Amino acid sequence: GPDPERAGYPFSRPGALRTVRRYDAHGRIVGGRLLEIPAGEAKGFDAALDEAFAEPEVALAQVRAVEYGCFHFEVRRP
C-alpha cells in the first residue's frame, strides 16, 4: 500500500503513467485520460481531477497504473 508517512497523492512519482478513469453514478465508464505525472505531482493530479469533475455526470474517478491496470485510488465527487 501507499506510504502512510508520505504527504500528497498515493503512488505518485514524476514520470509515472496513470489513467484517470471517470465513472457515472451507475458505475459506467464515461471517459478518462492518460496522465504522465509531472514534477509538480499534486498540480498534475489536481488538474486531471478538476477536468474529470467538470463533467456533471462524473460521480467518481479512479486512478490506475497504465502498465498493468492496477487500481491505486479513487476520488468521489465532493
N, C-alpha and C positions, 0 to 999 in steps of 0.2 A: 504494500500500500504506500501511499504518499508519506513523506517525511513529516511528522507532526510538528517538528521544530521549524520547518521552513514556512515563511510567510508567502502569501500570494496564491496563485492558482496551482493546483497539484499537477504533477507530471509535466511541468513546463521547463523547457530549456531552449535557448535560442538555436534556431536552425531545424528543430524537430518539425515534422509534418503532422498535422492533425486535421480531421474533418470535424466540422461543426454542423451536425445534422439536426434539422428542425422537424418538430412533430406538432400535430394539432392535438386538440383535447381528446380525440378518439384514438390517438396512438398512431396515426398515419403520418408517414414522412411527407412533408410539404416543401422540402428544399434543403439546401445545405451549401457548404462552401469548403474549399481547401484553405487551410491556414498554415503558412510557414511561420513559426513563432519568431518574431523579431527580437532584437536585442532588448527592447523595452517590452518584456513579456506581458506585463499587465495591460499596457496600452493596446497591444495586439489582440489579446483576448477581449478586452473591453469593447474594442471597435467591432470585432466579429459578433459578439453577443448583442451589442446595440443594433447592428444590422439585422440580426435574426429577429429580435423582438420588435423591430419597426413594422413587421408584418403582423397585423392584428390576429390572424388565425394561429400564430405560433404560440403554443402553450408551454413548450419546453425545448431546450437544445441539449443534445448530447455531444460531448467531446470524445473522440476516439482516435486511436493511433492509426495512421494510414497503412503501415506495413502489414499488420495482422488484424486490424479492425477492433483491437482491444478497447473496451469501454474504460474511460478514465474518470469522467464525472459528468453530471448534468446540472443544468441551471433551469429553474422553473420561473415562469413569468411572475414578477412581483405583484 
